[in-house]
Amino acid sequence: IRGDYKFCTNITRPGTDALYHLHKDPSESNNIISEHPKLAAEMKAELLKWIESARNSYQKGDYPGYKKQGVFLRTRKKK
């Protein structure tokens, strides 16, 4: 979420990106990604950067005493 905008995606499935204006569309029924492609791309890049940071923390054991519980979120492999 950035301001009134909310970006949603299923990072393992292409074509699932969505952008909503929460103030004008609280039910999130109108995907406005085509109206704001630059904002959506920026928000997606931020999300992917955060996921990578969280993955690195998980893999490197940044949290003493925490036992890994399975595989961290899987994402689509880059081609």
C-alpha positions in Angstrom: 0.0 0.0 0.0 1.3 3.4 -0.9 -1.0 6.3 0.0 -4.4 5.5 -1.4 -3.1 2.8 -3.7 -2.9 -0.9 -3.1 -0.8 -3.2 -5.4 -1.7 -7.0 -5.4 -0.1 -9.9 -7.2 0.5 -13.6 -7.1 4.2 -13.6 -7.8 4.2 -17.2 -8.9 1.5 -16.6 -11.6 2.1 -14.1 -14.5 -0.7 -11.7 -15.3 -2.1 -11.4 -11.8 -1.0 -7.9 -11.0 -3.7 -5.5 -9.9 -3.8 -1.9 -8.6 -6.7 -0.4 -6.6 -7.5 3.0 -5.3 -8.6 2.3 -1.8 -10.4 5.6 -1.1 -12.4 5.6 -4.4 -12.8 1.8 -4.6 -12.9 0.3 -1.1 -14.3 -3.0 -2.4 -11.2 -3.4 -4.7 -13.4 -4.2 -7.6 -11.9 -1.9 -10.3 -8.3 -2.8 -11.3 -6.7 0.4 -12.5 -3.3 -0.9 -13.3 -3.6 0.1 -17.0 -4.2 3.7 -15.9 -1.1 3.8 -13.6 1.5 1.4 -15.1 4.5 3.3 -13.7 3.1 3.3 -10.2 2.3 -0.4 -10.3 5.7 -1.2 -11.7 7.4 0.8 -8.8 5.2 -0.9 -6.2 5.9 -4.4 -7.6 9.7 -3.7 -7.6 9.4 -2.6 -4.0 7.5 -5.8 -3.1 10.0 -8.0 -4.9 12.9 -6.3 -3.2 11.2 -6.8 0.2 10.6 -10.5 -0.5 14.2 -11.0 -1.5 15.4 -9.3 1.7 13.1 -11.5 3.8 14.3 -14.6 1.9 17.9 -13.7 2.6 17.2 -13.2 6.3 15.4 -16.5 6.4 18.2 -18.4 4.6 21.0 -16.8 6.5 19.4 -17.4 9.9 19.3 -13.7 10.9 17.0 -14.6 13.8 18.9 -16.7 16.5 16.9 -19.6 17.8 14.5 -19.6 14.9 14.2 -23.0 13.2 13.4 -22.9 9.5 10.0 -24.3 8.8 10.0 -25.5 5.2 10.8 -23.5 2.0 10.5 -19.8 1.9 8.0 -18.4 -0.6 8.7 -19.7 -4.0 8.8 -17.3 -7.0 8.9 -17.8 -10.6 12.4 -18.5 -11.9 13.8 -15.8 -14.2 14.5 -16.9 -17.7 
